[in-house]
Amino acid sequence: MKAVPDDWVRELRRQWATLTSAPDDGSVAARVVSASADGRPIRLAVDGTGKRELLVPMVELDEARPSSVESAVALSARTLVFKGASAEFLVLTCSRTDLFDLFDEFLAAVLGEIVESATPVNLVVEALSRWRDLLRTRAAAGLEVSEEMGLVGELVIFEMLLSSRPSLSVEVWRGPFNEPRDFELEDVTVEVKAHGTAQASVIIHGLEQLDCVVGKSGLLAVVELAQGESGRAVSDLVVSLESRGLDSTVLRARLLEVGWHGPASPERRWVVVSVTVANVTSLPRIIPAGVGGWPIEGVVKVQYELALAEIWKVSAPGATALAEAIEVRDE
């Protein structure tokens, strides 16, 4: 892939800033940003959930016909209508906001090649494959300690959720896609925070993380972890989840999204010191509706620390608390 042109990066960021999200009805807000050598219009798009997309019209001669596989950066084929004309598009989607800058750099390099190519679909597919190989190489060193703690916390809570609702699928685990909340069940959401024994607070990312979804109750699960030989490694937790009937292929794909590619040597082992569960409405929080009755307007990004002492005041301890919180919502 060619070097990333600075002017393309600047243009992409200008275009994203002017594209507003479409209604959450399957449509997209799109704008032509370039064209291939054979005259196909190349569009940028934003869907109703804020995902960013590159749209490349497909023709019968294109070899690439991707199937839809959920991933932070994914390829799919979709039929869309522009100016009354229906056509099939190759859609390259980035669903994680923390990858948007990196996605722009990737798009800039691809767009620099597309203008010279009469096979833009094949070019995008091949470029994405090379990009993923590069990311895998960079991730081979494994997760940082704090990243692994976050993953362990989510897997521990996933075990507890499955104990209460054995029929849950891997699809409810949204943490790997950097969505506002780590678990999205039909009637409840669960955000997970993992921390060490010396920490006094946890970090809340964004206005939505402790907000409630319409029609659902929201929980915050806090997992205290310590390293110890008597604990379990990530691989142990993965085997445990697979033994409960989860789709191993999808689960392993989720783990790749967070950068876990299999057991390291040696593996860290984690002891669960405590688990506490609180309803988000009982917590001090910053949400779109505001703070102290004052609505928040024009603020697009917020990060703050929430004291563990404040969480513990309104939380209940143990796996039983999580089970009871979910059972209440089944009534």
ChimeraX attribute file (.defattr): number of C-alpha atoms within 10 A of each C-alpha:
attribute: neighborCount
match mode: 1-to-1
recipient: residues
	/A:1	12
	/A:2	9
	/A:3	11
	/A:4	17
	/A:5	13
	/A:6	11
	/A:7	9
	/A:8	18
	/A:9	19
	/A:10	13
	/A:11	14
	/A:12	17
	/A:13	13
	/A:14	11
	/A:15	17
	/A:16	17
	/A:17	9
	/A:18	9
	/A:19	17
	/A:20	16
	/A:21	19
	/A:22	17
	/A:23	14
	/A:24	11
	/A:25	9
	/A:26	10
	/A:27	15
	/A:28	24
	/A:29	17
	/A:30	23
	/A:31	18
	/A:32	13
	/A:33	16
	/A:34	16
	/A:35	19
	/A:36	21
	/A:37	15
	/A:38	13
	/A:39	11
	/A:40	18
	/A:41	15
	/A:42	22
	/A:43	18
	/A:44	23
	/A:45	27
	/A:46	23
	/A:47	21
	/A:48	16
	/A:49	14
	/A:50	18
	/A:51	18
	/A:52	27
	/A:53	25
	/A:54	23
	/A:55	24
	/A:56	23
	/A:57	21
	/A:58	23
	/A:59	14
	/A:60	8
	/A:61	7
	/A:62	12
	/A:63	12
	/A:64	17
	/A:65	16
	/A:66	14
	/A:67	11
	/A:68	12
	/A:69	12
	/A:70	16
	/A:71	17
	/A:72	19
	/A:73	21
	/A:74	17
	/A:75	23
	/A:76	16
	/A:77	19
	/A:78	16
	/A:79	12
	/A:80	16
	/A:81	12
	/A:82	8
	/A:83	5
	/A:84	7
	/A:85	7
	/A:86	10
	/A:87	13
	/A:88	16
	/A:89	21
	/A:90	25
	/A:91	26
	/A:92	21
	/A:93	22
	/A:94	24
	/A:95	20
	/A:96	18
	/A:97	16
	/A:98	11
	/A:99	14
	/A:100	16
	/A:101	13
	/A:102	12
	/A:103	18
	/A:104	21
	/A:105	19
	/A:106	18
	/A:107	24
	/A:108	23
	/A:109	19
	/A:110	21
	/A:111	24
	/A:112	18
	/A:113	18
	/A:114	24
	/A:115	17
	/A:116	13
	/A:117	17
	/A:118	15
	/A:119	18
	/A:120	26
	/A:121	24
	/A:122	17
	/A:123	17
	/A:124	23
	/A:125	18
	/A:126	13
	/A:127	18
	/A:128	19
	/A:129	11
	/A:130	13
	/A:131	14
	/A:132	12
	/A:133	12
	/A:134	11
	/A:135	11
	/A:136	16
	/A:137	10
	/A:138	11
	/A:139	15
	/A:140	13
	/A:141	12
	/A:142	16
	/A:143	16
	/A:144	9
	/A:145	10
	/A:146	12
	/A:147	14
	/A:148	20
	/A:149	24
	/A:150	18
	/A:151	22
	/A:152	25
	/A:153	22
	/A:154	26
	/A:155	19
	/A:156	20
	/A:157	22
	/A:158	21
	/A:159	18
	/A:160	17
	/A:161	20
	/A:162	17
	/A:163	14
	/A:164	16
	/A:165	13
	/A:166	13
	/A:167	12
	/A:168	18
	/A:169	15
	/A:170	19
	/A:171	15
	/A:172	15
	/A:173	21
	/A:174	19
	/A:175	21
	/A:176	19
	/A:177	22
	/A:178	16
	/A:179	16
	/A:180	20
	/A:181	24
	/A:182	22
	/A:183	24
	/A:184	20
	/A:185	17
	/A:186	11
	/A:187	14
	/A:188	19
	/A:189	25
	/A:190	30
	/A:191	23
	/A:192	24
	/A:193	21
	/A:194	23
	/A:195	20
	/A:196	17
	/A:197	11
	/A:198	8
	/A:199	11
	/A:200	12
	/A:201	17
	/A:202	17
	/A:203	13
	/A:204	19
	/A:205	15
	/A:206	18
	/A:207	21
	/A:208	19
	/A:209	23
	/A:210	26
	/A:211	21
	/A:212	18
	/A:213	15
	/A:214	9
	/A:215	9
	/A:216	14
	/A:217	20
	/A:218	25
	/A:219	26
	/A:220	24
	/A:221	27
	/A:222	26
	/A:223	24
	/A:224	20
	/A:225	22
	/A:226	17
	/A:227	17
	/A:228	13
	/A:229	11
	/A:230	9
	/A:231	15
	/A:232	17
	/A:233	21
	/A:234	22
	/A:235	17
	/A:236	13
	/A:237	16
	/A:238	20
	/A:239	12
	/A:240	15
	/A:241	20
	/A:242	15
	/A:243	11
	/A:244	14
	/A:245	14
	/A:246	20
	/A:247	14
	/A:248	15
	/A:249	11
	/A:250	15
	/A:251	18
	/A:252	16
	/A:253	17
	/A:254	22
	/A:255	17
	/A:256	16
	/A:257	17
	/A:258	19
	/A:259	22
	/A:260	23
	/A:261	17
	/A:262	15
	/A:263	13
	/A:264	15
	/A:265	6
	/A:266	7
	/A:267	12
	/A:268	18
	/A:269	18
	/A:270	21
	/A:271	16
	/A:272	18
	/A:273	13
	/A:274	14
	/A:275	23
	/A:276	20
	/A:277	26
	/A:278	23
	/A:279	19
	/A:280	23
	/A:281	15
	/A:282	13
	/A:283	17
	/A:284	14
	/A:285	19
	/A:286	21
	/A:287	17
	/A:288	17
	/A:289	14
	/A:290	13
	/A:291	12
	/A:292	9
	/A:293	7
	/A:294	9
	/A:295	11
	/A:296	14
	/A:297	9
	/A:298	6
	/A:299	9
	/A:300	9
	/A:301	9
	/A:302	12
	/A:303	11
	/A:304	14
	/A:305	12
	/A:306	16
	/A:307	14
	/A:308	14
	/A:309	11
	/A:310	13
	/A:311	23
	/A:312	15
	/A:313	11
	/A:314	15
	/A:315	22
	/A:316	18
	/A:317	15
	/A:318	16
	/A:319	21
	/A:320	15
	/A:321	17
	/A:322	23
	/A:323	17
	/A:324	12
	/A:325	19
	/A:326	20
	/A:327	12
	/A:328	8
	/A:329	11
	/A:330	9
	/A:331	5
